[in-house]
Amino acid sequence: MSTVPEPTRKMVRLYAPPTTLGGRLRDGRYLILRRATQLGVLLMFFGTLHWGWKIAGATLLRGNLSASEFLGVVPMADPFAVLQQLVSIHALHTTVLMGAALLLVFYAVAGRVFCSWVCPMNMVTDLAGWLRNKLKLNNLFRLPRDTRFWVMGSALVLSALMGVAAFEWVSPISMLHREMIYGVGAGLSAALGIFIFDLLILKQGWCGHLCPLGAFYGLLGKTALLRVRFDDRSCTRCGECVRVCPEPQVLNLKKAAESGMVTAGACTNCARCIPICPEDSLDFAWRWNAPPSHGAPQPRTQP
Amino acid sequence: MQARRREFLIKAAQGAAVAACGGLIWAQLLRREAVASVLALRPPGALAEPDFAATCIKCGQCVQACPYHTLHMARSEDDAPIGTPYFVPRDIPCYMCSDIPCQVACPTGALAPELKDIAKARMGLAVIDAESCLSWQGLRCEVCYRVCPVKGKAITIENRPREISKHALFVPHVHSQACTGCGMCEDACPTEKAAIRVLNPKLVQGKIGSHYRLGWQSDTPITQEFKPPESTPSAGSAAAEPPAPKTAPGMDVLNQGIDP
């Protein structure tokens, strides 16, 4: 193994934050887009509820992130909540099943984008993560990132045993978006609890370790068609992407070099890594546009 | 090898223990949430309580669809699982829209789509506190009767003559077979605190029990038993039996349906 020489690489450059406003906007484009999407979705719900927003006479977006109706015709529903309800042995109306199926297909194509582009809790945990970086805080304990799959499994088992949607009933995410749209309380304490947990106890504690909804979308994201493409030839292994990634285990560059893309389902397609890469080795691409051979440089195959 | 297997088993047991501890606390939380809902009045068509709470996805679409802003989403401090819809008739009652928009909006069927006629909705049952009801005190009120959308069926007025120089009482009665629990009566009741209130029928409704026979009602089973049997001619053994009596022993005019 040691006989295979490492490919000759360019000199390592680190990410240099741009000094011009245009450059900063360019590098922050995905962050700005993500916040706009997150807030825009909430605003559409809020405007429909409180100001009666309509488009061509049709109610814009009624409901909340658990279940909704777009323009009076397109149903949408949180597939994990619906799965829990089904597991709790309750027959459901076709509307919500269609809504869940629709989002299931969407997230199977787009990957775990709910977490970074829609979920309002993401803004809370991102703030906690940013502050934790500034304050250079350490973790109180370590927790395997697989814990979330146990939480997800427990949610389903408990749903079956208790006859109610176990996670949906205690979900801080649902509490938060209900609070933000309907103002019915408990959302602020839910957000505060997760903020404190993420800030002082465990880095990326909620989204990266515990959240069963994220785990569910992570499983779904394994086959996602929208991926972060990785160009191994230009990569200098500077590690900037890994430092900024909320799920750094997905940026296994050796694996990514083999497949030409980030394949892990846990990747939220948040695109933090894309503008920060000094060599532009990372970008969004469809799965079929990132063939495995693409990233492998020539020296690898020769003794 | 032995040591490694032992280590693995211990690790597995510890993992299972963590999951079990977490699961027990979690289950306790769910149980506490699930019990406190008998006081909440649900929108029309709502499934019976444990199923309603489990089927409701807490999206609030019924709340938004209600044109009268009757429905609210339960807050954490309310008597219902957080996020589920309920209404308080004394604030805004259900005005019983004939197209039932809240039920149409429900994506999960927690508000059962089988309900087609709003008059068949059973959101609750009006109950009268005779001690504070103006009509029961001898005043002319009957507001509840007049605002009732199923007037004459859900609430009726009984005329009770009293002694000379006191005018008759006009007392309201609620009939559970027609009351939808919309709460318009509770909303309209002029007393300081409503003397007629809508409650979950479970909290107020009794049940006679099937072993009681109301013998004076001509069609209760006990009277039917003594009717002459339908003529069923059969060979042999049937002829040997004595013919059934035409009336039961002790039957007279008093229990033959003359008195209504």
Interface residues (C-beta under 8 A of the other chain):
Chain A: T48 L49 R62 G63 N64 S66 A67 S68 E69 P75 A77 D78 A81 V82 Q85 S88 H90 A91 L92 H93 T95 V96 G99 W150 V151 S154 V157 L158 L161 M162 G163 V164 A165 A166 E168 W169 V170 S174 M175 R178 I181 Y182 V184 G185 A186
Chain B: G15 A19 G22 G23 W26 A27 L29 L30 R31 E33 A34 P50 D51 A53 A54 T55 I57 K58 C59 G60 Q61 V63 Q64 A65 H72 M73 A74 R75 S76 E77 P81 I82 G83 A105 C106 P107 T108 G109 P113
